[in-house]
Amino acid sequence: MMKHRLTGWRRFATWVSAGGLGSAAALAFVSETTREFFTTGDFDGDGKSDLVIHDRASGKYRIGYQNADGTFEWVNHRLSGVKDATSVSVGRLLDLKRDVLVVASADANLIHLVEASQRGITAKPSLVPFSLLGPAFAVATDIGGRDNTPLDDLVVVSIYNDPDPFKVTLHRNSGNGNLEEVLAEEQIEAQPSRANVVKLGPNGPKAVAAILTNDDGSALVLTDFSGSEPRVLGLLGGLPKNAAYVMADFQGTGLPQVGIYKPDDPQVKAYSLTLANDQVQFAEVGDYTLDKPVKLIVAVPGERAANALVIFGKGEEAAVFAVGESGPLQTLTAKPGNLFFGALPIDGGFYLFGAPDYAKYCTEGQPYKLAGGRYTAGAAVALASMADSDDATVGDIHKRIVETLERHAIKAFADMKPYTNTIPGTKVTYVMIPIPGGEFTMGSPESEAGRSGDEGPTRKVKISPFWMAKFETTWNEYEIFMYPDDERKLRADNPTEEYVNAVSDAVTRPSKPYMEMSFGMGKDGFPAISMTQHAANKYCHWLSAKTGHFYRLPTEAEWEYACRAGTTTAYSFGDDPAKLAEYGWFEENSDFKYQKVGRKKPNPWGLHDMHGNVVEWCLDQYEESYDPVKTLLTDPWHRATKPYPHAVRGGSFDDPPDRLRSAARRGSTKDWKMRDPQLPKSIWWLTDAQFLGFRIVRPLAVPPPEQLQKYWTSGVERE
């Protein structure tokens, strides 16, 4: 391993021109608080700068992808895989056209590359091999010298080495993110923090900036790694411990200035930078004592130069300052009970993030655009939930599903056979019946007895082949999903592959129910009930991970098509409700409780309890009528955009005969969890829907990973 000595302190900063703030061409400046990192980058390679918030403690990050109109689409949070993060950087380590996140943690001894090139799918983070201990930060920048490539490399400073704790290592990118530790620094003399990459003027070099702290104080150090040997360009010493900085062209001269402050202190010092003979000189140009302690300063675009957005105190207030002005250009006050948590520059303004004062991370964002000398607020946007997510499992599950289909050579309906499957790690089985593709008329004619207005207008629908569960999902199946500790105990007698256990264990499971959820009606062989649609979707997600088959809830169209089984009558057995007792459980024969599955006659395609027993969840948003469509619809799915109502089908043990017809439908309501004692109410259980269950389908065609995620997590699970 080659070694180079870097003399002096180290601490990295970034310069961004006022015109470039928020654009993809600008270098990403990472602002940080004790809880979160805030930065920008072009992660999908569309030439527009996206926004990122990374939570230190959990390793969860949220991305707002910039749309063509300048708005931002915030997607579900993702996992960087690095908890207790100590640094975040942005660079082009995998592709010259798009950025990736670099996240490091000293205590976890981890560095991860995190790709976010697609809005609808979460890529697995990749581990950067690292031989020393305690990477306090990892910064993406170009490292010159032999074997250099156009891609960014990595500068790492570690802090837990023995006997010399603080060391710098340089990692060469040999292509596609393959980072090899090729250069190492023996020792530096101080604790590093707050890493960034900076450009020292339009024609100046890039530098890595960092604050180094020892017993005597802190210093800001700028180091150029672009040549054959790293060079310290400048050092600004005599700073207070735990100093922070902001860097931008605040004067409109084309050269950067740096603001130094200490969080929770009102004093800010400003310095100009000049570059001569490859050395940076710092000159103090201002010493300001503000009215309140400073939490964070972010450079944002102004009319002629960059302005400084200052968040005060705990975040109760923010103000925008311009160089040369005696007071703030504009003051912003958080709404009652809320605080400002952070901010990021965007084209022509900034994005301000906040949350209730008791929150651990920001929950809301709001854009501000500069016009007429003032920043005007746009509509506030709720950020993605930080509740535990299982998005990262989708890629692995999809790969396994595709491999399973290829292994069994199932390509057409002729290859589809009925099958009984055992849930891996258990002895519990379920049965799937192949359903042929075809066309049918969805809905009921106006002449049908008992018809409701939500069953029309009728429409022609084409359905692709799929398997459907022969029976409603039983407690025997569902409780394995409900109780992960019990399921893990079963594995001792029913061993399965560890990678299967790992990916299925990562799927989110239901919270412990707050009462006996069968309500005394029985469990062994009886349908599972009272779960939310979200819970049923997650069961499908989990079962797919377990088995390598793609399971989901049926669409309304698939459910009715399978129920009818080629018939056009009110029921799959005809129009006469007097025969209903042979095929289903309803109010006249159920004794007002659900019954064991499969005790009644099946429909013509071999499916039991499609009429009655429990109503069954479908994927669709429920509407009070179908859209009038004259053309043939293929595999329609009315995807949900709100929590209520979702469609259910089939009628229950507590319903009259007309609600058990093939076309009968209804929508979920908030009343189904009216007695839920939890606040907020559970996303898993419906205390007052003891008539509700589900059955699964397995489509022959396997969609891409981003579509799988939409089936398993609708995004509107909460009230």
Secondary structure, 3 states (H helix, E strand, C coil): CEECCCCCCCCCCCCCCHHHCCECCCCCCCEECCCEEEEEECCCCCCECEEEEEECCCCEEEEEEECCCCCEEECCCEECCCCCCCEEEEEEEEECCEEEEEEEECCCCEEEEECCCCCCCCCCCEECCCCCCCEEEEEEECCCCCCCCCCCEEEEEECCCCCCCCEEEEEEECCCCCEEEEEECCCCCCEEEEEEEEECCCCCCEEEEEEEEECCEEEEEEEECCCCCCEEEEEEEEECCCCEEEEECCCCCCCCEEEEECCCEEEEEEEEEEEECCEEEEEEEEEEEEEEEEEEEEEEECCCCEEEEEEECCCCEEEEECCCCCCCCEEEECCCCEEEEEEEEECCEEEEEEEECCCCCCCEEEEEEEECCEEEECCCEECCCCCCCCHHHHHHHHHHHHHHHHHHCCCCHHHCCCEEEECCCCCCEEEEEEECCEEEEECCCCCCCCCCHHHCCCEEEEECCEEEECCCCEHHHHHHHHCHHHHHHHCCCCCCCHHHHHHHHCCCCCCCCCCCCCCCCCCCCCECCCECHHHHHHHHHHHHHHHCCCCECCCHHHHHHHHHCCCCCCECCECCHHHHHHCCCCCCCCCCCCCCCCCCCCCCCCCCCCCCCCEEEEEEECCCCCCCCCCCEECCCCCCCCCCCEEEECCCCCCCHHHHCCCCEEECCHHHHCCCCCCCCCCCECCCCCCEECCCEEECCCCCHHHHHHHHCCCCCCC
